[in-house]
């Protein structure tokens, strides 16, 4: 039985999501403010966190940031009534795995929940041997510590950016289609979200490449997807 933490102050949404999540055979813990949600998230183990942005006490963005600061990689879905793109980008940059704007359909919500829960089954292929340290030239990846450095300078990646980099770097030269990356890193088995992959690759390149127009590490296989440069030593 999967354990899910729901941090939401709207009683109607809590009741609605609780019914559907309980039908999905999950063990649900609910909090109605950010401080309680952060305490639960950092002192107990969960398979998924559903986190509203507009929370009393401590907003969802701060909660997300604090969770990730403790190297907690539990998947997070953020909920918000705001539709501004900047909120979505900020939430993803702080480490959220997915994002839904209210009002959302229950079918869409449950699809996202199932996708993120499935992702935990794929971590072996994404992360490989967690004791490994991977190095290509100036780029070094400590898989166990989830730490990336370039010339010993720390590069701060979101959980998805890190998983994406490790997956590609542990299989140099292998081209992954956007759909396959979406399935492995995000857990999505349905089409329509390939742009999510493109956006994360672009942000990842912006952090590790000297020239994103002429990338050294993550290369594009035109018409197919992406691969890690297998000519590096």
N, C-alpha and C positions, 0 to 999 in steps of 0.2 A: 504494500500500500504506500503510495507516494505521499510525502508530507509537503503541504503548501502553506505558505504564510500570505495572508491577504491583509494589506494595510490600506484601509479605505474608511473615510468618515461619513459617507453617504449610506444611511441605513438601508435604503431601498436597493442600492447596488449590492451591498453586502448580502442581503437576503437572497437576491436573485442569483448571484454568483455562487453563494453557498449551496443552494439547491442543486445547481448543475454540477458543481465540483464534487459534492457528496455522491451524486448519482454516478460520477466517474470513478468511484471507489478511491477517494483520496482522504487523507486525514488533514483537516483544515484548521488552522489557527488564525483568528481574526484580531486585529488591533485597529483602533479608530483614531490614533494620533501618531505622529512621526517618532516621538521619543520612545514610546512603547514598542513600536515596530522595529526600531533600530536595536533595542535591547533584545527582543526576540531573535532577530536575524543574526546577531553577533554572539549569542549565548547558546543557541540551539541549532540543530542541523535540519535543513530543509532541502527539498529537491527543486523547489521553485518559489520565487517571491513575486507576488503581484502588488505593485506599489503605486498608489495615487500620487500625483505631484502636489496638488493643493491640499495639504494636511495641516491641522492645527499643531502648534508646538514646534515642529521641525518639518520643513517641506520635503517632498519626496526626492528632489534633486540632492539636497544635503544628506538625506538618509542613504541614497544610492552611493554618493561619494564616500561617506563614512564606511559603508559596507565594503566597498572595493579597497579602501585604504588599509583594511585589515587582511587583505589578500584573500578575501572570501569570493569565490568564483561561482556561487550559486546563481543560476539563470534568473534574470529579473525582467518582468514585463512592466512597463510604466503606463499608467492611465492618466489622462488629463482632459480637462474641458477646453483647454487652449488649443488652437489650431495653428499657431504660428510655427513656421519652419525652424526658427531659432531654438524653440523649446525642444523640438525633436532632436536636433543636432546636438544640443547641449546634453540632453539625457543620454544619447548614445556615446558621446565623448566621455561622460562620467562613468560609463561602464554598463549601461542598460543593454539588454540583449534584444529587446523588442519594444514596440511603442504602439499604443492604441489611443485614438482620440474619441472622446465621448461626443455623441452617443455612438456606440458600436453594437454590432449584432452579436448575439450569443453564439451563433454558429462560427463567426470569425474568431471570437475570443477563445472558444474551445479548440479550434484548429491551431491557434498559436500556442495554447497550453500543451496540447498533445505533441506539437513539434518540438518544443523545448524539452519536454520530458523524454522524448525519444533520443534527443541529442546525447544524453548521458550514456547511452549504449554505444555511442560511436567514438568515445574519447580515446580508445586504444589506438585507432587508426590516426586520429588527429595528433595525439601527443607522443605516441610511440613509447620508447623507454624513458620513463620520467626521471631517470638518473643521468641522462645524457646532457652533454654540453655540445652544442653545435656551433661550428665556426667556419665562416667563409670570409676570408680577407679581414676587413675591419669589423665585420658584423659577428657578434657572439650572442648565442642564445643559451641561457641556463633554463632548461625545461622545468626542473624541479622547483626552482625559485620563481619561475615565470618572469624572468628578468632578461632584458635585451640591452646590449651596449654596442656602441660604435666608437672605436678607439678609446674604450674604457668609460665613455660618457653614457650615462643611463638614457635610454629611450623609453618613454612612458607610453604604453599601448593599452587600449581597452581590451577586455577579455576576448572579444571576437577578433580583433586585429591580431592578438597574440596567437590564438588558435589557428587562424588563417595562415600566419607566417610559419608556424611550426609544421603544419600539414604540408605546405609547399616545400619548406626547407628540408624535411625528412624524406622527400621524394624528388630530388633534383632531376630536371629534365622531363618529368611526367606532366603532361598537360591535363588539367582538370577543367571540364566544362563549367560554366556558371551554374547550371542546374545541379551538377554533382557537388560543387562547393557549397551550394545552398543546402543540400541534403546533409552533407557531412558536418559543416560548421554550425548551421542554424537549425538543422533537423527538419527542414521543410521538404515535403515530397510533392508539392504542387507548383505549377508555373505561375508567373506573374510577379515574382519578387527578385528576378535576376539583377535589377538595378541596384538592389541592396548590396550585392556582391561587388558591382562596379564601384559604388560609393566607398565601400570599405577598402578595396584595393587602392583607390586613389588616395584615401587618407593615410593608409599604411605606407605607400610610396612617399608621400609627403614627409613622413617621419624618418624613413631609413635611406632614401635615395638622395644623392647629391644633386641630381638633375632628373626631375620626374619625367621630362620629355625624352630622356635617354636613360632609362632605368638600368641599373647594374644587376639587381637581385631578382626582382619579380618581372618577368617578361610576359608579353602578350602573344598568344598563339592566335593569329588573326582568324576570325570566323569560328573559333572554337572556345577559347577561354584563357587560362593563365598557367604559367609554369615557373618554377624556380630555375635560375640559370645554372646549368650543369657544367659550365666551362670554368667556373671559379675554383680556385685552389686554396 
